[in-house]
Amino acid sequence: MQKIIVVTGGNRGIGLEICKQLAAKGHIVIMGCRDEEKGKQVADSINGVVIPKKLDVTNKEDAIKIAKETTELFGPIDVLINNAGVMSQDNVLEVSAEEQRRVMETNVLGPLQMTQAFAPFMQESDDPRIINISSQMGQRYAQTADHSAYRLSKYTLNGLTLQLADALPNFKVNCMHPGWVKTDMGGESAPLSVEEGADTAVWLATAEGISSGGFYCERGVMEW
């Protein structure tokens, strides 16, 4: 069955690959990107229906506008993939409050605001799903001092996922770790391709028998 799927941060890296794989499966993909022109350039090269839209995940009003437009064109939105995120490498004793706010605003408040904006337009879907792209660094045992703001943001995102799963009982709300992937964020030393990194998100968005409130990697459950 064709789904209407919104992917934030969809014009590069793992987000772009998620868009490609979903479009190849015949789904209609709304590619959220901060630079719409760059989004159009990459969308034109994808086989399938991929529609780029300017979307800053910190701007809830923009998200509501896109959700309304998408619903008017295609009907209820089926899947929201909160992929947009930023990295930080500072040690916990050195990270500034400004850096912590910057990372938390995108990695935590972004998915929260996107979910608040899009969820009302997903209620009529037969199978509404929300997928938060987290990280192994968000696991409880992984809260070490390096990459402090990033680790804390993903740890908080995991907690947010559980809260949203409770608040949206008719949705499937999950988070996932894509692995260490060769992207601008992951670097060339990463062992996984973007195709491998995107796989679990695509699976969570489309597979039958998915439950809610889980943390996944390589299509399997991870420890929190």
N, C-alpha and C positions, 0 to 999 in steps of 0.2 A: 504494500500500500504506500502510495506517495505521501510523504510528510512535508510540512512547512517548517523549516529549521533556521534558526538565527544563530550565527556564530560571531562572537565578539573577537576583536583582534584577528580578523580573518584574512588579512591581505599578505601575511608572511608567516614563515616558520610552520609550527605545528598547526596553527589556525588555518593557514592556507591549505595545508594537506588535508585537514578535516573537511574543508569545503570541497576539495577535489574529489575525495572518496565518496562523500555524500551525494554530490552531483552525478557522479558516475553510476550510482545506484538508482538514479531517477528521481531524487528528491529535489524540491525547490529550496534553494539556499539563499538566505539573506546574509551577505557578507558585511558585518559591521567593521568599519575601519575609520581611523581618525582623519586620514587623507583620502577623500573619495576619488580623486584623480588616480592615485596609485592603485586604489581598489579596482577601478575600471580597467586599468592596464592589465592587471593579472587576471581579472574575471574574464576578459575577452579571450584569454588563452585556455580556458577551462571548458571541457566538453560537458554540456549540461546547462541547467538553468541556475546561474549564480548572479544575484543582483547586489551590487555594492551600494552601501548606504553609509553616509557620514555618521559615525556614532562614537561619542566620547563616553566611556562607561561611568564617568563621574557626573554626567549630565542626565538626570532622570527625566526631565521634560523632553529632551530629544528622543530618549528611548520610548516614551509614551507615544510621541508623534509617529515614530517608525512602526510601533506595534499597531497603531490605528490604521495606518496606510497599508500595512501588510495584510491585516485582517480584512479590510475592505476589498483588496484585490484577490486574495486567495482563500479566505476563510480562517478559522481558528489556527493559531500557531501551535505546533505540536511539540517542538523541542527548542530549548534555549541552552546553548553551550557557552558558558562563561569562561572564555579562553584568555582574554586580554590580561596581561600581567607585566610586572616590572621586577627586575633583580636588584639586590643590594648586597654588598660584600663587607660592610663595616662590622667590626667587633662590637659586642654589646656594651663594653665600657667606653667606646669611642663614638658610637653612632649618635648623630644629632637628633634632636626632636623633630627638626624639619624633614630629615631623611625618613625617619620612622613614619611620620604623617604621610609623606609622599607615597611610600610603599603600601601602607595600610589603606590609603584612599583608593588606590587602583586595585589591589589584590583582595581586599575584603569589602570595603564599602561599594566598590564597583559591582561585584556580583550581587550584593544585597539590593542595590538600587535597580539593577537590571531585572532582578527577580520581582521586586515590587512593581516595576513598570509593566513587565510582560505577563505576569501570572494571570491578571484579570482577562487577558486576551487569549489565554490558553485553557480556560475553564471548560470551554465547549469542545475541546479536543477529545477524541475517544481514548487517547493514551498520552496525556501530557507528561513531558520529562524535562528535568533540569540537570545539567551536568556541569560541575565545577572542576576546572583543571587545577589540581593541587600539586603536591610534590612529596617525595619521600622525606624531604626536609621538614614537612609538616607533621611527621609522626611524633608521638610524645617522647620517645627515647632519643629522638634526633635533635632535641633542643640544646645544642651546644653553642658556644659563644660566638663563633664565626658566622658570617652572613646573618647576623642577628635579626635585622628588620624583615628580611625575606622569610627566614624560618618562622618567626612569630606570626607573620601574615598568613602563611599557609596553615600553621597550627590553628589559627583563629578561623580561617576559611573552612577547615574540617569541622570545627564546632558549629559554624554557621550552617553547614550542610545538614547536620543533624537537627538543628532547630527548624530549618525549612522543611525537612522531611516530616517533622511533627506538625508543622503548621499547614502543610498541604497534603493531607492524607490521600487524596485522589490522584496525586502526582507520583512519579518515580523520581526522587531527588538523590543524586549520588555525586561523589567526587572521585577523581582518579589521578594516579601518578603516571605520566607518560614515559618515564625513564629519562636517562641522560641522553639527550638527542642532539644531533648535529644541527644547530640553528645559530642565529646571531647571539642568543642568550647562552646556549649550551656550549658553543665553541667547537672547533674542529677535532678536538681530542675525544669528543663524546662517542661512545661505541654504537649508538643506535641511529638509524636513518629516520627522517621525518615520517616516512611511511609506517615504520614500526611504532613511532611515538603517537601517531594519530589513531592507530587501530582500536584501542580500547574505548576511546571516546565515540568512535563511529559505531562500535558494537553496542555500547550503552544506549546510544540514540536509536538504534534500529532493531536490535535482537528481541526475540520473544522470550518471555519468562524472566525478565529483569525485575528484581525487587527494589525496594527503596531504602535509603539510609545506609549505603555501603561505601567503602573506600576500596578502590580497585587498581590493579596493575596487571598488565598482560592477561586481561579477562578473568583474573582471579582476585579473591578478597585479600586485602592487606590488613595488618594490625594498625589500629589507631595510634 
